[in-house]
């Protein structure tokens, strides 16, 4: 169902491109006139023989007209014309979570058996299996952050992807949690989530990173759970066929988990911190917290099933169908090409 409303553009800033497009077309038109203005130099007696007739002149103008139509329709499509709203289920935009999965090399440490990475995969699989109703997305990060799975109630893709996540597949080594938080926030915004929740799975936090993350969390509205992977004593980081990871001085790197720093950070940002366990005690603490507003929403969720909200429908993609015949004419012999 749709409701008709006044015509407007969702992204009107694209319409500024009409100005340079018009200038380019005017320049091409003037160039064509200059190149074809032989009537000024050819004697009138020879013009009927040497100059093209009016039909041929009009055909010479067709490429410019066609190019103008293509540019005009493409710019209109980018501007997002709309004149109606569509109804979508209201509960589709209520809540959602994003897993921020730390894939730095320290996740290969073996203070948890067989290693931190394997234990994390198993915990997250248990989370997805026990709570398939939760809309969930995934961001993997090391030195850079990457959105791998958008927020969806269908977590089959996420579950199939988890066993293949490994630090060696990341394009950049290191640990940049700020990039992961920003990418997670983008996923929440893109899915129009009203009550967003991030599940941060990690084993390290530098003081500078903690300070920057506190500022970021103070400026954005979502809840946070932290799954702490590893032990305070830590362990070396094995690298296949290279022994263990060493620093620039040749000393073995011991990946220790700064538990106290995480506790202070969690308390400051009101996050729920839980160490990874071999049973399911950690899973329930990763879920979005039940605030009073959340409980209220859950009580009326049955009523929301039949309620809808309206959003403006972008009609721009439909204009692209009009471009297809123009592109086809562009390859016609003798029209745009000789």
N, C-alpha and C positions, 0 to 999 in steps of 0.2 A: 504494500500500500504506500502511496505517496501523497503529499500535499503540495499544491501549487503555491508558489510565493513569487515575489518580485525578482526580476533578473538581476544578477550581480556576479562578480568574479571572486573566487576564493583566493587567488594570488594575483591581484591586479598589478603588482610591480612588474610582471613580465610584459605588460602592455607598453612599457617604455621602449621595448625593442622595435616597435612599429616606426619610431622616428628614424633610427639608422637604416632600417629596411626600406623606408620610403626614399631616403636620400640615395641609397645604392641603386634603387630602381630608376630614379630620376636620372642618375648619372649614366646608367646603361642606355636609357632611352635617348639621352642627348648624344651619346657616342654613336648609336645606330643612325640617328638623323644626320650626324656629321659625315659618317662614312658613306651614307647613301644619297647625299645631296649633290648628285652629279648634274641636276638640271641647271645649276648655276654656271656650269662650265661647258656644257654641250649645246651646240646650236639647236634651235627649235626644230629644224628640218630633220635632224637625226634622232631626236628624243623618242619618237614612237618606235623606232627600230632598236635603239640601244638601251633604253630604260625600261624597267619592268612596269607592268600595268598596276592598277590599284589593287587588284586581287593578290598579286604577288607581294606588294608592299604590306598588306594586311597579314599575310602568312609570315613575313619576316618579323612582325611584331608579336606573333603568338608565343615564342619562347619567353619574352619578357613578361607578357601577361600571365603565362603559366607559372613562371617563377614567382611573380608577385602573389598569386593565389596560394601557392605552396607556403610561402613565408607567412602570409596573413593567417592561414588556417593553423599552421604550426604554433604561431605566437598565441592565438586564441586558445588553443588546446592547453598550452603551458599555463595560461592565466586562469584556467579552471572555471569556465562559465557554468553557472548553475541557476536554476529557477524553481527547483523543487526540493523537498526534504523527504528522506526515506526513514522508515521506522525500523529500529533494531531492538532486540531484547535488552531490557534494562540491566539484567544481571550479568550480561556479557562484559560490562566495563566496571564491575564492582571491585574485584580483588585479583591479585596475581603476584607471583614471586619469581625472582631471578637468582640462580646459583652463580656465585662468583668463585670459580675454581682456580686456585693457585697452582700453576704448573711450572714453578721454578725448580731448579735442579735439586734443591733441598728436599723436595717431596720424594726423592729416591733414597733418603736416609733410612737405615734399617733398625732404628730403635723400636719401631713397631714391625711385627713380623707378618708377611715377608718384607714389607716396606710401607712407608706412609702412603704412597700412591695407591697401592692395592687395597689397603684398609679403607681409604677414602672412597674409592669406587664402590666397595661393598656397602658402605654406609649409605651412600647416595642412592644406590639401587634399592636398598631396603626402604628408604624414604619414599621413593617413587612407587614401589609396589604396595606399600601400606596406605598411601594417600593418593590414589590415582585421580581423585576428584579435584586436586589442586592444580590450577593453571600455573605452568612452570616454564621458565626459559633458562638459557645457559650462556654464560660468558666465561671464556677461558683466558687466562692472562699469565704472562711472565714479564719480559721486558716491554711487551706491548699487549693490548687487550683486544679480544675479538669476539663478537656475538656469533655463537654457533647455532643456537636454537632460539627462535622467537617464542614469546609467551603463548602457550597453547594448552588446552585441556587434554590433548592427545599427546601423552609423553612417550609413545613408542619410539619416536626418533631419538629422543634424549636417552632413553635406556639403551638403545642399540649403539649410540655414539660413545657412551661412557667408557666401555672397555678399551677403546682405541685411543683415549686421551693419554698423552705422555709428554714429558718435558722436551723430548727430542723433536717433536713435531712443531714446536713453537718457532716462529721466524726470528725471534729475538730473545736471547737469554737475559736473566735479571729478574727483578720483581717490582712491578709498578701497579700497586693496588689502586691508586687514584684513577688511572686509566680504566681499570675494571669497574670502579664505582660509577664513573661517568657513562660508560657503555651500558651498565645495568640500568641507570636512570633513563637513558635514551630508550631502552626497550620498554620500560614502564610507561613512558610518555607516548611512545608510538602505539602501544596497545590501549591507550586511554584508560589506564588503570587508576582508580580512585584511591584504593588502599594498597599501596605498594609495599613489598617486603623483599629484602635482600638476605640471602644466605651466603655468608662469606666463609669459604673453606680455605684455610691458610695455616702456615706454620711459622710466620715471621712478620715482624712489624718494627720498622726503624723509628727512632724518635721523631725525625723530620716528617716521616710519612704519617705518624699518628697526629701530629699537629695539623697537617694539611687536611687530613680526613675529618678531623673534628670541625674545622671550618666548613667543609663541604656538607657534612651531615646537618649542621646548624642551619644551612640555607635551603635544604631540601626536605620534603615531607614524605618519609617512608620509615618503616621499622627495620631493625637489623638483628639478625642472629649470627653468631660466630661459632663455627666448628673448628676447634683448636686441634691440630694434628701433630703428634709427636710428643716428646718428653723434654723436660727441663735439662736433663743430662745430655741429650742429643746423641748423635752418632755421625761417623764419617759418611760421605756421599760417594758411593761406588759409581764409577764410570766404566761401562763395558770396554774391555780391551785396553784400558788405560789406568787401571788401578783405582785409586780414590782421588777425589778432587783436592787440589792443593792451591794455596794462595800464591801471590807473586814472589814470596820469600821461600817457597818450597815447603811450607808447613801444611800439614793435613788440616783441611777445613772440617770443623765439628759443627754440625747444624743443630744448634741449641734453640729451644723454643722459649722466648722471653715471656713466661707465664705472668709474672707480676706486671709487666708493661701492658699486656692484654687485659688484665683485670682492671687496671687503672683506666685504660681506654674505654672498656665496656661500661664501666661505671659513669664515666664522663658523658657518654653519648646515649646512655640508657639502652644499651644493647644486651641481648641475652647471650652469655658466653658459656659454652659447654665443651669439655674435652671429649675427644673421640673415645668411644668405648667398644668393647667386643660384643655387648648386647645392644638392646634397642633403647637404652635409657637416654641416649643423646638425641634420638630422632625426634621425640616429641618437643624437645626444647628448640628445635630448628624451625618449627612451624610458626606462622604469624601469630603474635600474641593476641589473646582475646580481650580487647578493650571493651569498655561498656558500650561504645558505639557499635563494635563488631558484633557483640552478643545481640544487640537490638536488631541489627540487620539480619542476623541469622534467623531470628524469630519470625521475621516477615518475608523471608526469602521465598517461601511457597507462593506468596501473593505476587512477588516480582516476576515469577515465571511467565505470567500473562501480560505484564506491563511492558511498555516500550518507551524508548526515547527517540528523538528525531535528530538526524544529522543531515547537513546539506550534501546532496549527491553531486559529485564532480562529473560534469558532462563532457569534459575535455577529451577523454579517450575516444568518445564516439566521433569527434571531429576527424580523428586520424583515419577513419574509414574513407572520408572524402578525399584524402590525399592519395589513396591507392591508384585511382584512375589517372591522376595527374602525374604520378611517378611512372606509370606505364607509358603515358604519352612521351615522357622524357626520353625514353629509349627508342622512340619511333625514328626511323631513318629519315634524315632531312629536316627534323623538327628542332631538337636540341643538339644533334650531332650530324655531322656530314658523313 
